[in-house]
Amino acid sequence: MANPYFEELKGKREHLDSEFRRNKDWGTLLPLVNAWFEALKKWEEEDTFFDSFRENRMTMRVTKVTAQAGNTKPPIVHQLKKPAEGGPYARDREAGMVTVDSGIQMLNRADIKARFTPGNFAKPGDKYKLGLLELPGTLLSRDRLLLKQGFPVNGKGAFGVFVPLPPQEDHALFYTLNDWAKGEGKEEAALRMRGIRNRLTRLKLGQSDDMHSGMAKIADRTDGRLHYRYGYYGVQDVEDEKTKVKKKVYSSAEEIRERISMRMHYSSVLTGMSTKEGSYNEIVLAYREHKNALFPMFVDWPGHDDPGKDQPETKMTVTDESGKPVGFVLRNDGKVAMA
């Protein structure tokens, strides 16, 4: 069933985009921005798992429960390693790879659900106080079964979370407006875009394979504040073909910039993927409010090694943030049904 607000959203988006390209006067743009975002939220309320999966907009994160709910402590830096070689922040004094408290990266359902409350991001720095950082995940392909996508996770306590992205055109328009507002130093525009950021789930980085990354502690060049970012470095042990000696190879600045550019055309994450069995992409997600109460959708994850991973009808129990079943199941082929 087609989303009843598709045409309205398309019209508001195209009008705003056209006016922005023609005239970057904030007084003129503000009512158009508000009308577009209101239309986007109306469209979002009618978005479904079926539509987003079919349109390659559905994201998935699979992890295990390793922390308690209500993590209200700031990130704890356990180790500051060498600077993130080759990355865009390599010259910043505070740049470096870090490991942080496990509660920051490996969270249970309730911690993830907290990211969908806009008030938790009301003030700059609130997400660090609450530990609500961006998280790695996978952009799903409609051509593959769910249990054959994403970083392999197995064992007791594993769960999956599914949240759709906005249409690629709206996703790109948001970043165009946001980057302009911040880059041009327009205070009123930047404030309005911050309000939109707090209510919009979005992809921040993407790569067609594993980033081999983690959290990086960086100093923002515009405000000087420290930030924790996932995906701003990459390192892996690569064996020399001749000597058979392994050495660390770091992601280049070009590779980091390519990851960042994916926010403007996130479908490229899928088109660049390998077709080999077991391959997967990696994206970085900012989970935020979604108007359809179905999302975030949590499921008990049977494991990537589950015997039914090759069967479309294999079922996963859908739960709420406490882990309680809600009466639905998610099939391995991306279909939602009554339990």
Residue pairs with C-beta under 8 A, 6 or more apart in sequence:
1 48
3 43
3 46
3 47
3 51
4 46
5 39
5 42
5 43
5 46
6 43
8 39
8 42
8 43
9 36
9 39
9 40
9 42
9 43
9 167
9 170
11 39
12 32
12 35
12 36
12 39
12 40
13 36
13 39
13 40
13 169
13 170
13 173
15 32
15 36
16 29
16 32
16 33
16 35
16 36
16 173
17 173
17 176
19 28
19 29
19 32
20 29
20 176
20 177
20 180
23 29
24 180
24 184
26 186
26 188
26 189
29 189
30 188
30 189
30 192
33 177
33 192
33 196
36 170
36 173
37 196
40 166
40 170
40 200
41 199
41 291
42 291
44 166
44 290
44 291
44 292
45 291
45 292
46 292
47 164
47 292
48 292
48 294
49 58
49 162
49 164
49 294
49 297
49 330
49 334
49 336
50 334
50 335
50 336
51 57
52 58
52 164
52 165
53 140
53 142
53 334
54 142
54 334
55 142
55 167
56 139
56 140
56 141
56 142
56 267
56 270
57 164
57 165
57 166
57 167
57 168
58 139
58 140
58 162
58 163
58 164
58 165
58 334
59 137
59 138
59 139
59 140
59 162
59 163
59 164
59 165
59 203
59 283
59 285
60 137
60 138
60 140
60 146
60 149
60 150
60 160
60 161
60 162
61 112
61 135
61 136
61 137
61 138
61 150
61 160
61 161
61 285
62 138
62 150
62 151
62 153
62 158
62 159
62 160
62 161
62 301
62 304
63 106
63 107
63 153
63 158
63 159
64 106
64 153
64 155
64 157
64 158
64 159
65 106
65 108
65 109
65 157
65 159
66 102
66 103
66 106
66 107
66 157
67 102
67 103
67 106
67 107
67 108
67 111
68 103
68 108
69 108
69 109
69 110
69 111
70 110
70 111
71 103
71 104
71 107
71 111
71 130
71 131
72 129
72 130
72 131
73 101
73 103
73 131
74 128
74 129
74 131
75 100
75 101
75 104
75 128
75 131
75 133
75 215
75 228
76 100
76 101
76 104
77 98
77 99
77 100
77 217
78 98
78 99
78 100
78 101
79 98
79 99
80 96
80 97
80 98
80 217
81 96
81 97
81 98
82 96
82 97
83 90
83 95
83 96
84 90
84 95
84 96
84 97
84 216
84 232
84 233
84 250
85 233
85 250
86 250
86 251
86 252
86 253
86 255
86 256
87 95
87 216
87 232
87 233
87 250
87 251
87 253
87 256
88 232
88 253
88 256
88 257
89 95
89 216
89 218
89 219
89 232
90 253
92 218
92 219
92 221
93 219
94 217
94 218
94 219
94 226
95 216
95 217
95 218
95 219
96 216
96 217
97 214
97 215
97 216
97 233
97 235
98 214
98 215
98 216
98 217
98 228
99 214
99 215
100 215
100 228
101 131
103 111
103 131
104 131
104 133
104 215
104 228
105 133
105 135
105 214
105 215
105 230
107 131
107 135
108 159
109 159
109 161
109 298
109 319
109 320
109 321
109 322
109 323
110 321
110 322
111 131
111 132
112 135
112 161
112 287
112 296
112 298
112 321
113 296
113 321
114 120
114 130
114 132
115 132
115 286
115 287
115 288
116 287
116 288
116 289
116 290
116 296
117 289
118 198
118 199
118 288
118 289
120 126
120 127
120 130
120 132
121 127
121 132
121 197
121 198
121 288
122 198
124 225
125 225
126 132
127 133
128 228
133 215
133 228
133 230
134 204
134 229
134 230
134 284
134 285
134 286
135 230
135 284
135 285
135 287
136 151
136 211
136 213
136 230
136 231
136 282
136 283
136 284
136 285
137 150
137 282
137 283
137 284
137 285
138 149
138 150
138 151
138 280
138 281
138 282
138 283
139 165
139 203
139 206
139 266
139 269
139 270
139 281
139 283
140 146
140 149
140 334
141 149
141 270
141 273
142 334
145 309
145 310
145 312
145 314
145 332
145 333
146 160
146 316
146 330
146 332
146 333
146 334
147 302
147 303
147 304
147 306
147 308
147 309
147 314
147 332
148 277
148 278
148 304
148 309
148 310
149 280
150 280
150 304
151 210
151 280
151 282
152 278
152 304
152 305
153 301
153 303
153 304
154 303
154 304
154 305
155 303
158 300
158 301
158 302
158 303
159 298
159 299
159 300
159 301
159 319
159 323
160 298
160 299
160 301
160 316
161 296
161 297
161 298
161 299
162 295
162 296
162 297
162 299
162 330
163 201
163 285
163 287
163 290
163 295
163 296
163 297
164 201
164 290
164 295
165 171
165 201
165 202
165 203
165 266
166 174
166 200
166 201
166 202
168 265
168 266
168 267
171 202
171 203
171 263
171 266
172 263
172 264
172 265
174 196
174 200
174 202
175 202
175 263
175 264
176 264
177 189
177 193
178 193
178 196
178 197
180 186
180 189
181 189
181 190
181 192
181 193
182 190
182 193
182 222
197 286
197 288
198 288
198 289
199 288
199 289
200 286
200 288
200 289
201 285
201 286
201 287
201 288
201 289
201 290
202 263
202 285
202 286
202 288
203 262
203 263
203 266
203 269
203 283
203 284
203 285
204 231
204 260
204 263
204 283
204 284
204 285
204 286
205 211
205 230
205 231
205 232
205 259
205 260
205 262
205 263
205 283
205 284
206 259
206 262
206 263
206 266
206 268
206 269
206 281
206 282
206 283
206 284
207 231
207 255
207 258
207 259
207 262
207 269
207 281
207 282
207 283
208 268
208 269
208 270
208 271
208 272
208 273
208 274
208 281
209 273
209 274
209 279
209 280
209 281
209 282
210 280
210 282
211 231
211 234
211 251
211 259
211 282
212 234
212 235
212 236
212 251
213 230
213 231
213 232
213 233
213 234
213 235
213 251
213 282
214 230
214 233
215 228
215 229
215 230
216 228
216 229
216 230
216 231
216 232
216 233
217 226
217 227
217 228
218 226
218 227
218 228
218 229
218 232
219 225
219 226
219 227
220 226
220 227
230 284
231 256
231 259
231 282
231 284
232 256
233 250
233 251
233 256
234 250
234 251
234 255
234 256
235 248
235 249
235 250
235 251
236 248
236 249
237 246
237 247
237 248
237 249
238 246
238 247
238 248
238 249
239 245
239 246
240 246
240 247
259 284
262 268
262 269
262 283
266 283
269 281
269 283
270 281
273 279
273 280
273 281
287 296
290 296
297 318
297 330
298 318
298 319
298 320
298 321
298 323
299 316
299 317
299 318
299 319
299 330
300 316
300 317
300 319
300 323
301 316
302 308
302 314
302 316
306 314
308 314
308 332
309 332
311 332
312 331
312 332
312 333
313 331
313 332
313 333
314 331
314 332
315 329
315 330
315 331
315 332
315 337
316 329
316 330
316 331
316 332
317 325
317 329
317 339
318 325
318 326
318 327
318 328
318 329
318 330
318 336
318 339
319 325
319 326
320 326
325 339
327 338
327 339
328 336
328 337
328 338
328 339
329 336
329 337
329 338
329 339
330 336
331 337
